[in-house]
């Protein structure tokens, strides 16, 4: 009985420590990051992906590309705890780094 209690207790502690991390990344706005740390709105992809309207995170972008029949490779950077996701679409020659606002050093305006 003590073993079951201990496992349940440890599981609860684990869940309670993960929920704030996931929630904080979910509540932040996503951007695209350049090699030099500047961030731009996701809509700046519109030149390469015309129907990007309504895309606001790496998951929705990946889903859109898969629906169009493209191979999509995603890689969440674990060390940033859900705050950065690399998304590649080889056929469109896209290699993108999606990050939440708190990761950005500065912002650039692109249309």
MIDRENTI-760633 format. One record per residue (C-alpha): x, y, z. Coordinates in pm, whole numbers, padded with zeros to 5 digits, always signed. Example, Ala and Ser with C-alpha at 12.3 -4.5 7.8 and 13.67 -1.06 7.14 Angstrom:
2
+01230-00450+00780 +01367-00106+00714 
//
This chain:
111
+00000+00000+00000 +00284+00242+00082 +00440+00171-00256 +00116+00261-00439 +00087+00579-00234 +00447+00673-00312 +00402+00614-00686 +00077+00813-00688 +00238+01095-00489 +00542+01114-00719 +00320+01108-01026 +00114+01395-00889 +00427+01600-00817 +00554+01532-01170 +00225+01643-01325 +00211+01957-01113 +00561+02060-01220 +00494+01997-01591 +00159+02179-01619 +00301+02531-01557 +00575+02476-01817 +00331+02361-02084 +00080+02632-01997 +00337+02913-02012 +00449+02814-02363 +00088+02769-02475 -00013+03116-02356 +00273+03298-02531 +00258+03417-02889 +00478+03230-03139 +00726+03396-03377 +00984+03293-03636 +01346+03339-03527 +01635+03421-03758 +01991+03297-03714 +02081+03617-03530 +01799+03600-03276 +01561+03853-03429 +01199+03749-03442 +00935+03815-03705 +00563+03753-03722 +00466+03415-03867 +00270+03597-04138 +00607+03701-04288 +00607+03351-04446 +00326+03461-04674 +00566+03504-04970 +00654+03134-04963 +00325+03003-04824 +00042+03226-04955 -00242+03071-04752 -00081+03109-04411 -00377+03305-04271 -00476+03171-03929 -00144+02994-03869 -00013+03102-03529 +00208+02821-03396 +00437+02541-03517 +00167+02275-03481 -00083+02454-03706 +00191+02528-03962 +00300+02162-03966 -00061+02050-04004 -00116+02286-04298 +00194+02163-04479 +00103+01797-04420 -00249+01861-04551 -00090+02003-04869 +00104+01678-04908 +00448+01798-04800 +00688+01604-04583 +00727+01788-04252 +01005+01730-04001 +00961+01877-03654 +01208+01888-03370 +01116+02037-03033 +01421+02174-02854 +01380+01998-02519 +01626+02224-02339 +01390+02519-02397 +01096+02332-02242 +00845+02366-02525 +00938+02722-02615 +01115+02644-02944 +01031+02408-03228 +01226+02359-03549 +01008+02280-03851 +01151+02177-04188 +00966+02135-04517 +01237+02004-04754 +01030+02029-05075 +00970+02400-05014 +01328+02455-04892 +01198+02579-04556 +01384+02536-04231 +01208+02742-03964 +01262+02802-03595 +00937+02882-03413 +00988+03040-03070 +00769+03201-02809 +00800+03573-02744 +01009+03536-02427 +01291+03376-02630 +01318+03663-02882 +01600+03916-02845 +01452+04175-03080 +01181+04205-03340 +01188+04289-03708 +00907+04405-03930 +00862+04211-04254 +00573+04205-04494 
//
